[in-house]
Amino acid sequence: MGEVDIVRLLCLFFAVVMLIGHSVDAGAENPTREKCTCNLDPDDPPADGAWVKNASACWSTEVKDLNWCDIVVESLQGSQATQTTSMELFGNASNPPVLVDVLHSRFDNFLQVSAVEGGPIDLKQAADIVTSRLKENAALIANCVTALADRKRGFVEDGDGGVVCRVSEVSGWLRLEIPVEAARIVYMVAPGT
């Protein structure tokens, strides 16, 4: 084997290593799944839709039958609000009633923004349902926030009234889904830093 053949073989070897390394990194984090996104089929990679790339917490209203959703950003990446969101949630995971109060307060802020913009669901009825579902599922929410804090990707727990909380296997984001009428209200939070 000549010197030129050895150089070609080494170049081919490094090219294969680079391709394998690149494909592993690319599959590790799909930015369209379970972040601040309109994801009407959360168990499937969405073929279309939108997401907020620089958000770390948000609320969404999703109406699958209408193929409609909205996103209201609660905090952005790198902001002081991001640290406050994580600290408030993680710090109260062992106290479900206080954790529910924190989420209820954040939901009220979401309602104020959504009331101005409007949408396809009755927000007064949604507020009553979400408040009730948060209280009924306090233990589930605490378990889910603890899973997020402990970075337990793949955590999924079903609760009362159709509530589902999961920590994405792919992105590590928390996704709390609360059914309301023919829609669902979804709270999404980035993993803590």
Number of C-alpha atoms within 10 A of each C-alpha: 5 6 8 9 10 11 11 11 12 12 12 12 11 12 12 12 11 12 11 12 11 11 10 11 11 11 9 11 13 13 15 20 23 29 29 31 25 27 26 21 13 14 10 10 13 16 8 10 13 14 18 18 13 13 22 26 26 24 27 22 25 26 22 14 9 10 11 16 21 18 20 19 18 21 20 17 14 11 11 10 15 21 17 12 21 21 14 15 25 20 15 19 23 15 14 20 17 17 24 24 16 15 19 17 12 16 19 13 14 19 19 11 12 18 12 8 9 11 14 13 16 12 16 10 11 19 16 11 16 20 16 12 20 23 16 16 21 20 19 21 26 22 20 24 30 18 22 27 22 12 18 18 18 17 17 20 15 13 18 12 14 13 23 20 25 26 28 23 18 16 19 25 25 31 27 24 25 23 20 24 12 12 21 23 21 24 25 25 27 25 23 18 7
